[in-house]
Structures are given as structure tokens and as C-alpha cells.
Amino acid sequence: MRAGKTAAYYTLGCKLNFAETSTIARQLEGEGFARVDFEDGADVYVINTCSVTEQADKKCRNIVRRARNLNPDAYVAVVGCYAQLKPKAIASIKGVDIVLGANDKFNLHTYLKDLDRTQGVLVKNEHIKETRTFHPSWSAGDRTRSFLKVQDGCDYFCSFCTIPLARGRSRSGTIADVLKNVSEIAAQDIKEIVLTGVNIGDFRTEEGETFQDLVRSLDEQAAVERFRISSIEPDLLNDDIISQVSQSKVFMPHFHIPLQSGSDVLLERMRRRYKSDLYRSRIERIKELMPHACIGVDVIVGFPGETEEEFKKTLDFIHSLDISYLHVFTYSERPNTTAVRMDGVVPMEIRQERNKILRMLSLKKQRAHYEAHVGSIQQVLFESDENEGSLHGFTENYIRVRVDFDPSLVNAVQEVRLEKVNTDGLMEIRILEPQTTH
């Protein structure tokens, strides 16, 4: 396929996927493919897939259909986790031209050069055990923050998870690589970087560098004003990392720590590497050093063996924690996982009811987090998008604020006073004038 054509992208799943899609887009732009909106009828469509839930699988098929409806002559490439796990199933979808797995997706620009439809669907996905290369990735262009991939793959084999099968073993770049990417991101006038990966606390290099070393090195750079740590396992979030963040001027007081269950019985069945007492100790340590910190929590409901008693343990445990919000996932059976063969299957209607209960608890926890900071003075980074005459942004401790749209505030860090939580659950603010010295 000749250059000078257009490409559009659709990303399913996590922040890591968004970072990788952005990197693939930059590669194609370097080969002469102009990026356009999905609805514009592109010459090439790239669908970066997730396979964490059954819904993600189904959505991939729908996106392929949409792409071909927009341009029947378009080339459609499906890449990523679902492509690694089920390449034959994807290749059988009408309209798909290219299927690229975990490592090969970063070679899309080369495969497009010699693509020939007469030879059928091109499928490239090396065995996941052979996937050892780390490909640095970061997102840009959509908002005032960038997702920066610092780690990939996972050596944890939780009984419910397909990610190690889709992404391979844990691997990282070097701290020097990360700092180089940070400089490139800073050159785009991006104010905030979210460190992301499959299991970022497992960042480690052949030189012996650890995630704690990475945090320390980023703390010393001056290119970017804000960093956030995305999801990090509680057994890898040690006291030294928490202490480093508490003293940092660039790392935000915001943690996202997967719990999955408050029942030690279920944690063992899930093959998690901690018990509830260790999890509680991490929350308490964060709040001891950073009382204002925001803490998000992942929870799975309906895992096999989750009786009413075990679910109540989770509910009571979360009630007792000083956390700020939940991401609630309804357990779904995934092929090739240990959990799919377990007894104690929870009926879907019960799973969905438990999901609703925890989502309601999340709203209460988030409201309490917001209300606790009414009247305080905070630094807010404003987003770039206008939303019905409003501009939104986030405080350092992840309170989402609203103000009437003002173009001068876009991508700016501004001191504000938090006034009240409105009916939409957003914090209304008053912008403070910069103080002058005489």
C-alpha cells in the first residue's frame, strides 16, 4: 500500500492500549499515513483490542463491521491482546485484512507496504513465550496528559486473568529510556504523565533498576510538572515508594491499588499474592503520610466460590477502608484460565446485583472524598475539551472540578478554592488570582 493515505484508530481496553495505539499511529504517520477521525472513512483502520471481558471480544467484531461500512475498500488491521489470544477467530471475521499479536503489532507499518489481499488475511503472532521485546509507548494529542508505558507483561498468573497469555512475561525498558520518553512528551507541552503497564510495580531491568529507582529518577527531572502512578499491586507498593511519593513535588497523592476481594478465601482462590491484612496496611500507611490522598480500588464480584458470606466480607472490608472510589468488575469466564474450571459458579443475576451494590458504595466513597476537601485550596490541571460550556480538570488528589469554559485555562495549572459538590457529582470551584509580591 502506498503512502499518502489516511488511517484511523479505535482502542479497546486499558490505558496501556491507548499508549500503544498512539505509538502505532506515530509510526504510520512517519510512513506517510495521515491520521483522521474514525468516522471519516479512512483507507486503513487499526483496531487495538482487549480481551479482559467477553464484551471486549464482541465489541471488536462490531468495530470491524463499522469500519467496513464507513469505507468498504478500507484495509482493516486488528492488533493487540485479542489478536494474540484468538488470531484464527479474528481472521475469520469478514472484513479483516491483518491480524497482529503482542509483538508484531509494532511492525504494522512494514506489513502495510507489501499487503496483498489476493493472498488472504495476513496473520502474525509469534508464540507468547517468545515475546521478550519491550516496546516503549506513550499517548499524545487527545488530552493534557499522556499515558507512558514503562513495563509490559506479567509474571503473576492470577486464576481469572488472560493477560500473561496475551502479553507474555514481565519486561521493561531502562530508566534512561523512560527519561528520554518523558523529554519527548514534555516537548508536546503535556503537563501530566500517567505511568502505566501491566504490572508496573514489577518494573525491573538487567542493570538491577527497580520501580522505586524509577520513581526517584522521575522525581529529580524537571521536564514535566505532574506524574501519576496507575494501578500497582499492593505487594509491590512498599513503604519506600509510598514515602517517596509523600515527599515528592511531582508525584500526585493518588494511588490505584487492586483489591479484587476482601475475602482471604477468595484471594487465595484467585491466586493473589497478598491477604487482606497486608492490603489494609498499605491503605493505612498512605493515609498516615498523605491524609488527603485519593485511593482507587479494583474489585471483582461473582468470582467462583463467592457466597453471600464471602461477598459480605468484601463489602464490610471496603466499608472499613479510607478509600476514594471503586472500579467494579463483574467476573466473566475466560478460556484457558484456572478459574473457569472452578466450582461454586455464581449466577449472572447475582453477579450483576453485587456489582450494583458496590457501585453505589463507590459513589458514596467518592462523594465523601470530595466533601472532605470543600473549602480547601488546590492546584488544578484543566483539560482541553469544552463540554457543554464547561471546562473540567483534576486536582492533585484526583477531584474532578468544573468551571465555565475559558480558553485561557486550557492545559493550565491553576490555584483554585473548592466550593461545593454539584448535582452532577463535580466540584464547583473559584479560581484564585495569583498573588503579587511588592
N, C-alpha and C positions, 0 to 999 in steps of 0.2 A: 504494500500500500504506500502510495507516495505521500510525502509531507504536504503541508499546506491545507490540511483538512482540519475538522473540528472533533473535539472529544468532550464527552460529558460523563459525570461520575455519580454513583449512588452508593452510599456507605451504610451497611447494616452493622449494628452491634456497638462495640465499646469505643472509648476514646483512642485506644491504640489503633483501631482500624481507621479512624479519621486521620491520624498522623500518617499512616501508611498510604492511604488514598492520596493525600496531599503530596507525598513524595513521588508517587507514581505519576501524578499529574505534572509535576515539575519535570520529570524525566521525559514525558511525552511532549511537553512544551519545548524542551530542548531539541526535540526531533522535528519541530515544526507543526505540532498539533495544537491549535488554539482551543483554549478551554471555553465552553459555552454552558448555559443552563440546560438542565436535563430536558426541559420541555421544548427546546429549540430544534429538535430533530438533528442530532449530531451524526457525524459519519462513523464515530466509534463510541460505544457505550461501555464503560467499565463498572462492573458491579462487584464491590468488595463485600464478601459475605461473612456472616457469623453463623455458628451452629450450636449456640448455647441452649436454645429452645426450639421446640418444634415449629413455633410461629415464624422463627427466622428462616427455616427451610422453606416454608410455604411462601413467605414474602419474596424470597429470591425468585421463585417462579413467576410471581406476579410482576416483578420489576422487569424481568426479561420480556414478558408479554407487552408491557407498556412501552419499552424501548423500541420494539419492532413495530408497534402500532404508530409510533411517532415518526419513524423512518424505516420502512420495510427493507431498505437496502443497507441499513447500518450493520457494521460488524459489532458483535456483542461478545465481550470478554467477561467471564465470571472468574473471580480470583478469591483467595483467602481461605478461611477455615473450612467452610462447607465444601469448597473445591478440593481441599486436601483430603477430607474425610470421604466424600462421595463423588469422585470425579466422573464415574460412569453414569450415575444418576443425572448429573448436571449436563453431561454431553448428550444425553437423550432428550433434553428439553428443546423443543422446537425453537429455532432462532439463535441458539448459542453457537458461536464460532470458535471460541478459545476457552480452555479451562486450565487455570494455572494455580498450583498449590502453594504451600507455605514459602518456599524459597524462590520458585520460578516466577511468582507474580512481579518481582522486581526486574524481570527481563522482558516484560510485555513490549517495551519499545523496540526490542530487537526482533521479536516474533512478528510484529506487525509489518515489518519491512518485506517479509517473504510470504505473507499469508496468501494461501490459495484455497478458495472454497471448494474447488473441484476435488480436493484430496480429503474432504470431510472435516470433522471437528478436530482441532489441534488440542491435544491433552498433554500437559506436562506437570507431573507432580512426583518428584523423587520421594523415595521411602522416607518417612518422617525420621527414622533413626539416622539417616544420612544428612539431615538438615542441621548443620552446625554453624552456618554463617550468620553473623549479626549484621542486619541492615539498619543503619541509623535512619530515623524518620522523624519529621515534625510537620505540624499543620500550620497553615497561614492563610490569610485572605478572607476568612469568614467572620472573624471577631477580633477583639482586642487582646485575646490570649492565644497561646499556642500550646498544643499538646506535644511534648517531646518524649519520644521513646528512648528509654535508657537501658531497657532489658527486654528480653523475649524468651518465650518458652517457660516450662515449669517442670521441676523435678518432684513436685508433690502430686501424688496420684489419689486425689480425693475420689471417693467411690461414686460420686454423682457427675463427675466432670470429664468432658471430652477434650479439654484444651491441650493436655500433653500429647494427645493423639493428633491434634490439628496443628500444633505449633512446635512440638519437639522439646528437646532438653533445654534447660535454662542456659542462657548465654547473654553476654553483654559486650558493649564496646569498652573503650577505656575512658577514664576521666578526661583525658586530653581530647578525645573525640567529642565528648559531651560539651566541653567548654567551647570547642570550635563551632558546634551547632548553636550554642547559646549566642555566640557573636553574630552568626548569620541571622538568627531570629531577631536579635536586637536591631540589626540593620533595617528590618522591616517596620521599625517603630512600634513593636509589640511590647506591651508593658508587663505582661504576666505570662509565666510559663508553668504548665502543669506537668510534672514528671510522671510518666506513665510507663506501663509494661504489663506483662502477665503476672509477674511476682516480683515487684521492684525491690522489695527488701532483700531479695536474693542476688542483687547486683554484686558481681564479683568478677575480677579479671585474673589473667595469668600472672600479673605482677603482684597479686595479693590485695588489690584495692577492693574496698567494701562500700556498701551503700552509705555507711556513716562517713567514710572518707569523701564520697561524692558530695554529701550534704555540706561538709566542711569546706570543700573546694568551691562550691557554688556560693557559699556564704561570703567568700572572700572576693568574688568577682564583682564588678561594678557596672556591668553592661545592662542588666535587667533589674527592674525595681522589685518584682514580686515573683516568688515561687510557691507553688502548692505541691504537696505530695498526694498523689492519687492513692487508690486502695493499697494498703500494706498489711500483710499478715501480722496478727498480734504476737506471734512467737518470734518474729523478726524485728518488731518495733521495740528495741531495747531502751533502757533508761538513758543511755548516752545520746541516742538520736532524739529522744523527747527533750532532753536537756539542751541539746544543740539548737533545736527549733525554738525553745522558750527564750533563748538569748539572742536569736537571730534578728537582724533588721530587714532581711529579705524573705525569709520563710514565713508564710502566713500561719496563724494559730488555727489550723484547720486540718483535721485528720479524717480519713475514711478507713474504718477497720472492720473487715468481715467478721461477723459472729457466726452466722448460719443457724445456730441453735443455742438456746440457753440450757439445754439438757445435756449433761455429760454422757448419758447413754447414747443419745443421737450423735453427739460429736465423735464418739468412738466408732459408731456405725458409718459415719461419713468419712472416717479416716483423717480427721482434722488433727493438727499437731499441738493441741493445747486443750485445756479444760476451762470451765467457766471461771474458776478462781484466778487463773492467770489473766484471762480477759478482763475481769473486774479490776485487777491490779494495774493494768495498763490505763484504763479509764481514770482511775483514781490518781495515778501519777500525773497524767496530763492536766487534770483539773487542779491538782495541787500546785503545779508550776504555772499553769495558764488557766485561771478560773473562767476567763472569757472565751476560751477556745470552743470552736464548733467541732463536733464529732458526729460523723455519719456512720451508719451501721448497715451491713448487708445481712438479710435473714432469709432463710428458705423455709417455706411452710409445706406440709404434706409429704415430707420425706418418709419412706417406708419405715414403719415402726413408731411413727409419731401418733401415739394415743392421745386421748384428751388430757391425761395426766402429764405426758411429756410436753404437749403444747402449752399447758398451763405453766410449766416450769419456764419455758421460753418467755411467755407473756409476763410472768412475775419478775423474771430476771431483768428484762428490758425496762419494766416499770421502775425497777430499783436503781437503774444506771442514770447518771447525769450525762445523757447524750442528747443530740440536737435533731436528728431526723433518721428515718429508716429508708432503705431500698429493699422492698419486699418482693421476693421471687416465689412463684408457685412452682413446686417441683414438677419437672416433666421427665419422663423416661427417655433416656438416650441410649442408642445401641452401643455395644462394646464397653459399657460401664458395669462395675460390680453391682451398683445399686439396683439395676434393672432386674436382677435375679433374686433380690431380697424379698422376704415375706413381710407381712404387715402392710400391704398396699392400702393407701388412704384413698377413699372415693373422691373423685374430682370435685363434687359439690362441697365436700368438707374442706378440701384444699382451698377452694375459692372463698368460702366463708371465713376461714382463718386468715386469708390474705386481706380481706376487708377489715377484720378486727385489727390487724397490725398496721394497716394503712391509716386507720382512724387514730391509733396510738401515735403514729408518726406525725400526724397533723398537730396533735396536742403537744408533743415534744418540741416541734418546730415553733409553734406559737409561743410556748414558754421561753424558748431560746431568744426569740425576737423581743418579747415583752420585757425580759430581764435587762435588755440594753436600751430601752426607751430613755431618752434624756442624755445618753452618752454622746461624746464627740468621737467620730470615726473618720478614717480615710476610706474613700470610695473610689473604685476604678469604674468609670462609666463605659457601657457597651457602645457599639457603633450603630445599632439598629434603632430606628424610630418605630414605636409600637403604639398606634392609635393616639398620637400626640404626646406620648410619654417616652421618657428615656430611663433605662434601667441600669443598675450597676450593683456591685457587691462590695461589702465591707471586707476588711481583712479577715474577720471571722465568719464570712460567708452568709451575711444577712443581705437579702436582695432588697434593694431600695428602688423607689420610684420618684421621678420629678418631671415637671413639664419639660417637653423637648427643648433643648438649647444646643445648637450645633457646636458651640464653643466648648461644651463639656465632653464631646465625643472623644473617647480614648484618653481622657484626662483623669488624673488622680486629684481628688478634691476633698478638703476637710468639710464635714457636714455634722449637723446635730440630728440625731434620730428622734422624730417627733411622735409618731404613733403608727400602729399597725392598722392598715385599712381593711375594708371588707374583702378584698382580693387576697389578703394574706401578705401584702407587700408593705415594706416600711416607708412611710412618708417622711420626708427629710426637709431640713432647712439648710441651705448652703451658706457657709460662713465666709465672710470676707477675709482675705489674707491680712494678717496683722502687719502693720508697718512699724519700723523702728525709727526713732528720732535721735 
